[in-house]
Amino acid sequence: MTYSQPLFFAVFLPLVALGYQLLPQRHRWKLMLAASYIFFYATSRKLLLYLVFSTVSVHHLGLWMGAIHTERSAAVKAVDRSERKAVKAQYQKQLHGVVVLGILLHIGILLVVKYSGFFLGNLNALFGAVHLPLTLPEPHFALPLGISFYTMQAVSYLVDVYRGTVKPDRNLARLALWLGFFPQIMEGPICRYSETADQIWAGNPISYHNLTFGAQRFAWGMLKKIVVADQLNWPVKEIFLNYTDYNGAVIFFGMIAYTVQLYMDFSGSLDMVIGTGEIFGVKLPENFRQPFFSKTVSEFWTRWHITLGTWFKDYIFYPVSLSGGMKTLTANARKKLGNHYGPMLASGVALLAVWLANGLWHGSGWNYICFGLYHFVLIFSGTLFEPLNKSLCDKLHINRQSKLWHAWQIFRTVVLVNFGELIFRAHGMQAALGMLKRIFTDFDPRVFANGDYLVDTDGKSLIVCLIVVLVVLAHSILRERGGSLREVVARQKLPVRWLCYYVLILFIVMFGAYAGSYAPIDPLYAGF
């Protein structure tokens, strides 16, 4: 039961919304919790036990840390000022032990079920390479829905309770509802407890504004997911699977098509998620902010999968870069290398940790690790060579504030991101290198004239995809300039508004669900 399937948007969601509105406000959380667990069970069956275990353990660990915080406050008040530092350190050690236990427990489960086969397989390959007669069993676990997403939410809750920025919730049901909220459990966004827990629990009535705006956002997401992402799946799948049958120009087309597919699939799914939350009066955080208008790769990753990036920044980058050892390293390096290059040693270590984690988070494969390292090199080298870049532009009298220079930056970033997505999508690093080699050594542009790049795909479907991409681009330009298409439509007279709605719905039906080449696919990020 995925968001774009009729079972969800035509049956499950309307029934939940109707029941929610009919129930008294104080009981609505019960329906939402039941709906969330039904949704999870419908997609993962008995693997629901993973979510239950995570919820119960997070609840108890949070209460444990809350009790330590309370004891510490009382103990500090009961001693002289001269003893307070030692008392605080004693309780801080206890808190540190509990939060480390919680992190190891949840990340450990994720590592075992998602990555143990990959790591053990590589160990066996290493044993074979050195002719060691040892073979370790390679287990394969069934993965529950959204384990990477709710694990990160669980860890963020534990760390926030440890830091004292969030008070531990004594209500197990409220914590369970926040961690398993059905619109976001499959693909995020990755929410902090302080952002959404109280909103979901409040049970505010469904208003006309929230219902209409939520439905608009949901339909907009369906347009991107069904008409573009699902339609592009066949040529993308064929080119990446059988790349040796095609020249570099076709592979280049497949690379672009995959980047478009991934963006339309993920952002479209998140539109449906955010729209569903909006119906119930829950404001979920945005996960995309026109990423293809970014001028650098670093900026791109502040606009793409925003909640994942902020999670890595808050829970990996800052803890690593601000640790005692890194502070000492930065102080020493600053004296010898200056204020620009000195701090880069510590930030480089932290950035490497972030991008290794980012690559592995997406999947267990060397191409995912190399995808992370690729972006690490681009971002770190961009910072490293910024003074040289500025000096070169000054010597060449290039105005770095001009529109032409900004256009070049955006083009360069889009190209670099696309090559990263090729590494990401390829069936292993050997395939990725083979595809890149063909692009640079066997590129025949004549395929774009004779139609060979279509790869047995209906050309009319690609034209429809292109039309929707251009519409999304126009909408992104409007958003980039601070405008809102939904607000524009909402200000129109009733006949105009409903004409827009019907055109959107009919377009989805005619060129998506009932198109001759349409074949629905599961949301791409649900697999990560």
N, C-alpha and C positions, 0 to 999 in steps of 0.2 A: 504494500500500500504506500505508494509514493505520492508526492503532492500533486503531480500533474495527471494522475489517474482518476477517472470518474468516481471510483469507489471512495476516494478521499474528498474531492471537492463537490461531488454531487450527492453523496450519501453521508459519510462520516462527519464532515465539517458542518453541514446544515443541521444534522441531528444534535451535535454537541452544542451548537449555537442556540438552537431552539430550547433544548433542555436547560442550558445555562440561563437564558433569559426568563424562563418560567419559574426557576427555583428562587427562593429567598436569597438575598445577598450573602447571608452568613453560611449558606450551604453550597455556594457555587464552587468553592475550592475543591469540595469533595468530587463533584462531577469532573472538574479539570484534572484532578489526580487520577481518577478512574479512566478518563479518556486517554491520558498520557500512557498509562500502563497497558491499556488495551492496544493502543497504537504500537507500542514497543513489542508487545507479545505477538501482534499480527505479523511483524517483520522478523522477529528473532526467536520466537517461541521460548523454550526453556532457558535460553541465554539471557533472559530477563533477570536471572539470578545474579549475573555480574553487576547489573545496575542496583539491585537490592543490596548486595554486599557493599558496594561502593557508598551507597547512601547511608547505611547503618554505621559503617566504620567512620565515615566523615563526621557523622553526628556525634558519635561517642568521643572521637579524638578532639573535636571542637569543644565539647563540654569539659573534657579533661584539661585542655589548655585554658579554658575560661576559669576553671577552678584554681589553676596555678596563678593566673593573673590576679584573682581575688585574694588569694593567700599572700601574694607578693605585696599587694597594696597595704594589707593589714600589717604584715611584718615590717615593712618600711616605716610605717607610722609608729610602730611600737619600739623602735630602737633610736639611739642617738644619731645625729647627722653624720658623725664620723664612721658609723658602721653601715650606713645605708648602701654605699657602693658595693660592699661585700655581699650584703643581703640580696641586692638586685642581681648581682652576678650569679649567685647560687640559684635563684629562681629562673634566671635567663637560661642557665644550663639545662634545667628541667624542661623548659619550653622548647629549647632547641632539640632536645632528644625526642620529644613527642612529635614535633613537626617533621623531623627527619624520618621518623618511623612511618608517619602518614605518607610522606612523599615516596619513600622506598616501597611501601605497600602498593600504592596505586600505579606508580611508574613501573614497578617490578611486574605487576600483573600484565600491564600493557606490553612490556618487553618480552615476556614469556609467550603470550598468545599471538603476538604480531611479528616478533623478530627472531624467536629462538630457531626456527627452521633456517632462516637466512644465515645467522651466525654459525650454527653448527654445520651447515652445508659448506660454508667457506673454510671452516676448520678441517673438514674431511678432505676438501680439495688441497689444502696446505699439507695435510698428512700424506696425501697421494704424491704430491710434488716432491717431497723429501723421502719418498719410499718408506714411510712408516706404516707398518701393518696394523692400522687402527682405524676403525670406522665407528663414529658416534651415531646413535639413532637420531633421525631428524623428525621431530614431531610436527604435526599439522593440526592447529586448533581452529575450530569454528569461531569466527569473530562476531560478537554481538553488534547490533546497530549502534553507530555513533560512539564507539568506545573511546576513540581518540578525542572526541569533542567533550564528552562528559568527564573524562579523566582530567583534562586540563581545567575544567571548571571546578572539579573537586580539589585539585591541587591549589588553585587560586584561593578557594575558600579557606583551606587550612593555613596557607601562608598569610592571608589577611587577618585571620584570627590570631595567629602567632605574632604578627606585627602590632596587633591591637587596633587596626583600622576598621575591623568588623567585630561586633560582639557575637559570640556563639549563639546560634539559634537553639533554644530548648525544645522547639516544636519539630519533631521528626517529620511530620506530614508536610509542613511548609518547606523544609529542606528537600524532601523527596519531590515535591511539586516543582521546585526551582531546578533541581538537577535533571528531572526527566520531562520537563515541559514539552509536549508533543510537537509543536511547530518547529522547535529548534534542535531536537534531539538527533536528527539525521545529519544535518550539515551545518549546524551552528546557526547564528553567530555564537562565539564563545563569550558568554556573559559573566560579569562579576556578580556576586551575591548582592552587593549594594545597588546594582543597577536595576534588577528586575524582580527580585524575590517578593518584595512588598506589593509590587504592581500585580503580579500573578495572583497573589493571595487575596488581594482586596475584593475581587468579585464585583467590580463596578459594572453597572448595566451597559448593554450594547446600545450606543447612540446611533442615530441616523448618519451623522458625520463619519463616525468610525466605521460603520458598516459599509457605506458607499466608498470611502477612501480606501479601506482595506480591500474591498472587492476590486477596485481599480488597480491597485498595486499587484494583487494576485493575478489578474488577467494580463497585465503587462509582463509579468514574469512568465506566464504560460506562453505568450507570444514568442519570447526569446528562447524558451526551452523547447517548445514543440515545433515551431516553424523553422528555427535555425539550427539549434544544437542537435536535435534528433535527426534532422534531415542531412546534416553534414557527417553523421556517424559512419555511413557506408564508405564514402571516398577516403575519409581519414583512416578508418580501420584497414581498408584494402591497401593503401599506400604504405602505411607503417608496417603492416604484416609482410607484404611482398615487395619491399622497396628495391630488391635486386632486379625486378622486372621493369623498373622505370628509370628514366634519366633524371638528371638533377633538377630540371625545370618542374617536372611533375612532383618530385619530392619537395621542392620549394613551395609549390602550391599546397601540398598536403600539410606542410609545416604551418603556413598561414591559416589554412582551414582549421587546423587543430586549435590554434590559439583563439580563433574566433569561436569555435565550438565550446572550448573550455570556459571562456568568458561568458558566453550566452547561457551555457548550462548552469554555471555556478551563480552568476549574478541573477539569472532568471529564477533559480530555485530560492535564492535568498529574498528576491522580491515576493515570492509566494509565502515564504516564512514570515517576513516582516508584515506583509498584508494580513496574514492570519492573526498574528499578534495584535495588529491594529484593530481588527474587528472586535477583539475582547478588551480593548483599551490598554494593551501592553505595548509600550514603546521599546522595541528591541533595537540595539545599536546597529548603525549602518556598517556594512562590510566592504562596500566599494564606493569610491569617490572619483569617478572619471579617470581611471589609472592610465589610459593611453594618451593623456595630455601631460604626462610627467616629463620633466626635462632631464632627469637622471634616473638610473636604475634604483638608487636609494630612495628617491621620491616615489617611484613606482610602487615600492613595497610599503609605503605609508598610505597608499591609496587602494591597494589590492589586498583582499583578505585582512582588513584592518584589525579585526579583533585578535587574529592569530599573531600579527606583528606586534601589537601592544602587549600581548601575553609574553612573548619572547623577550621584549624589551624590559618589562617590569619584573619578570621572574627568572631570567637568565642573564641578559646583558648587564643590567645595573648591579645585581648581586655579585657577578664575576668582576666587573670593572671597578667596583667600589670596595672590594674585599681588601683586607689588610695588606696582603702580599702585592696586590696590584697597585695600591696607593704608594707603597714603598718603591715599586718599580717605576711608577710615573714620576715620582719626585726625583729619583736619581737620573732618569732619562731626560727629564726636562732641563736639568743642569747641563747635560752634555750635548743634547740635540736641539734644544730650543723649545719654544712654546707650541710650535706646530707639530714637529715630529716626535717630541718627547712623549706626550700623552697617547700617541698612536700605538705604542707597544701594548699597553694595557687594553685599550679599546679594540686593538686587533685580535688579541686573545679572546676577548668577550664576543667579538663579532664572529670569529671562527666557531666558537661554541654555539652561537645562535644559528648559524647557517648549517652546521652539521646536524643540529637538532631539527631544523626546518626540513632539511632533505629527508632525514629518517622518519620524521613525522608523517610524511606523505606516503611512505611505503618502504618495504624491505627489499632493496635492490641497489646495485652499485650505480645505476643511472640516477637514482634519487640522491645518493650521496654526492655524486659528481654535479648534479643540478645545484645542490647547496653550495659546493665549493666554487662552482662557476660564478654564482652571484656574490659569494664572499670576495673573490678576486676582483670582480668588477667594482664593487662598492668600496673595498679597501684601497684599490689602486686609484679610484676617483678622488678619494680624500688625500692619498699620498702625493699625487701629482697635481693637486689643485694650485699650489703656488707656481709651479712650472707652467701650467695651462694659462694662468692669469698673466704671467710674464710674457708668454708667447703671443697671446691676444693683444697685449699692449704694444708689443713690437710691430705686429702686423696691422695695428690700428683697427682692430675688430671691436665693434661696440657690442659688448656682451648683454646689453639691455635692449638690443634691437629686436624687432619681430622676426627678421630673417634668421638671426642667431638662435632665437627660441624655437623657430620652426625646425632648424637643423638639429637642435638638442632633442626635440620630440621624436623626429624621424630616427635619429641614432638610437634612442632608448627603445623605440618600438622594434627595431631590427635586432638589437641585443636580446630583448625579452623573447622574441620569436625563436632565436637559436637556443635559448635556455629551455623553452617549451619543447623543442625537438628532442633535446636530451631527456627531458622529463617523460615524454610519451613513448620514446623508443623502447623496443623490447630488449633491453640490456645495453650496456655501453658499447659492445662490439657493433651492434646494429646502429647506434647513434653515430659512431665514428664512420661507419660505412655510408650512412645517409649524408653526413656532412661532406665526405670525400666526393660523393657523386654531385652534390650541389656545386662544388668548386672546380670540379674537373670534367664534368659531363653535362653541362648546362646547355640545353638546346631550346632557345626561345620560340622556335617554330611550333612547338606543341600548343602554344597559346593561340596560334592562328588556325591550326587544323583540328583543334578540339580534343587532342589526345589526353589532355590533363583532366578531362571529365571522368575518366576511369569508370566507364559504363554507368555513369550517373545521369539522370535526366537533367538536361541543361535548363529546362524551365524551372525546376526546383531550385537550382543554384541562382537563377535570376530572382526568384522570390526571396531567397535568403539574402541576396545583395540588397534588395529593396528594404527589407527589415533592418539590415545592418546600417543602411543609410539613415533610416528613421531613428534608430537608436543613437547614431552619431549626432544627428540634429538635436535630439533630446539631451545628449551629453553636453553639447555646446551650450544649450540653454541653461543647464544645471551649472556648468562651469562659470557662467556669467551671473549666477545668482538667481535665475528664474526657476519656475516650477510649472511643468506642463499640467499637472493635476489641478493646480490653482487656476491656471488659465481656463481649463475646461469647466471647472466648478463655477466660474464667473459668467459662463454663457447661459442663455435662456434654455428652458427645459427641452424643447425640441432639438436644439443643437447638441446639448449634453448627451441625450439618449441616442442621437444619430452617431456620435463618436463612439459610444459604448457598443452599439450594434455593429458598426463597422469593425471594431476591434474583435468582437466575438466571432463574427462571420469570417474574418480573415483567418483566425485561428482554426476554425472548423474546416474551411475550404482548402487552405494551403498547409494545414498541419495534420489534424487527425484524419481527414478524409482524402488527403493527397495520395496518389497512386503509389508513391515510393516511401510512404511514411512507415516507420517501424519504431515504436517507443523503446527508449533505453532508460535504465536506471540512472538517477543523478550521479554524475561522475565523482563528485567529492564525497558521496556516501561511502565510497570504497576506501577512502583515506582515513 
